[in-house]
Amino acid sequence: QQQVKQSPQSLIVQKGGISIINCAYENTAFDYFPWYQQFPGKGPALLIAIRPDVSEKKEGRFTISFNKSAKQFSLHIMDSQPGDSATYFCAAHSYDKVIFGPGTSLSVIP
Amino acid sequence: NAGVMQNPRHLVRRRGQEARLRCSPMKGHSHVYWYRQLPEEGLKFMVYLQKENIIDESGMPKERFSAEFPKEGPSILRIQQVVRGDSAAYFCASSRESLNTEAFFGQGTRLTVV
């Protein structure tokens, strides 16, 4: 079965630090890679997304790095804040399939 | 511009009853997806629908579960004869184009089977 592997499962970062979450996929047909942020009791919210034709995308404090040959991509949160404490999911999409990673619980401590 | 609307937000059903979950996509979106999330777990794809068509239902259990997205009205996820294992959060997402484009999630329906 196709998987998207995500690590770490949980992450504790000090305020102002960099949070890094990694994902790896298997199927080369995937061509859209979003990251979602989810707070307890809420639906996932699209944070940032990338396509394989670029190696990096930055939006504010959030950056996706993408390594097509290694089939890996990562989310970097710069200057992490307590308000960033949430669960983060990566996903890999093709035109007719989507697989989510199992999630990373991020805690940013003051 | 309203987002993806799901109702009800919370639903309690006794074992054996039917559960109907509704999802109204964002305006201009004709692609709808349903996901299930168990506590402390990730999202599991269930079904992908376009107006009046099921595109992919590979993630949906073969029995008791069905989904539709009629020409008019919301998408419906229907669970017949619910069991305790169906207790979960069910999320709907919608997109303007196909599955590999920007999608927006609703707030979910939390189903509890007692």
HADDOCK unambig.tbl for C-alpha pairs under 7 A between the chains (distance, minus, plus):
assign (segid A and resid 31 and name CA) (segid B and resid 100 and name CA) 6.99 0.50 0.50
assign (segid A and resid 32 and name CA) (segid B and resid 100 and name CA) 5.47 0.50 0.50
assign (segid A and resid 42 and name CA) (segid B and resid 107 and name CA) 5.28 0.50 0.50
assign (segid A and resid 43 and name CA) (segid B and resid 105 and name CA) 5.91 0.50 0.50
assign (segid A and resid 43 and name CA) (segid B and resid 106 and name CA) 5.71 0.50 0.50
assign (segid A and resid 43 and name CA) (segid B and resid 107 and name CA) 4.34 0.50 0.50
assign (segid A and resid 43 and name CA) (segid B and resid 108 and name CA) 5.98 0.50 0.50
assign (segid A and resid 44 and name CA) (segid B and resid 105 and name CA) 6.05 0.50 0.50
assign (segid A and resid 45 and name CA) (segid B and resid 104 and name CA) 6.89 0.50 0.50
assign (segid A and resid 45 and name CA) (segid B and resid 105 and name CA) 6.59 0.50 0.50
assign (segid A and resid 46 and name CA) (segid B and resid 104 and name CA) 6.85 0.50 0.50
assign (segid A and resid 93 and name CA) (segid B and resid 99 and name CA) 6.76 0.50 0.50
assign (segid A and resid 93 and name CA) (segid B and resid 100 and name CA) 5.11 0.50 0.50
assign (segid A and resid 94 and name CA) (segid B and resid 99 and name CA) 6.70 0.50 0.50
assign (segid A and resid 94 and name CA) (segid B and resid 100 and name CA) 5.26 0.50 0.50
assign (segid A and resid 95 and name CA) (segid B and resid 98 and name CA) 5.73 0.50 0.50
assign (segid A and resid 95 and name CA) (segid B and resid 99 and name CA) 4.96 0.50 0.50
assign (segid A and resid 95 and name CA) (segid B and resid 100 and name CA) 4.89 0.50 0.50
assign (segid A and resid 96 and name CA) (segid B and resid 99 and name CA) 5.66 0.50 0.50
assign (segid A and resid 97 and name CA) (segid B and resid 99 and name CA) 6.91 0.50 0.50
assign (segid A and resid 98 and name CA) (segid B and resid 45 and name CA) 6.96 0.50 0.50
assign (segid A and resid 100 and name CA) (segid B and resid 42 and name CA) 6.85 0.50 0.50
assign (segid A and resid 100 and name CA) (segid B and resid 43 and name CA) 6.13 0.50 0.50
assign (segid A and resid 101 and name CA) (segid B and resid 42 and name CA) 6.59 0.50 0.50
assign (segid A and resid 102 and name CA) (segid B and resid 41 and name CA) 6.20 0.50 0.50
assign (segid A and resid 102 and name CA) (segid B and resid 42 and name CA) 4.43 0.50 0.50
assign (segid A and resid 103 and name CA) (segid B and resid 42 and name CA) 5.76 0.50 0.50
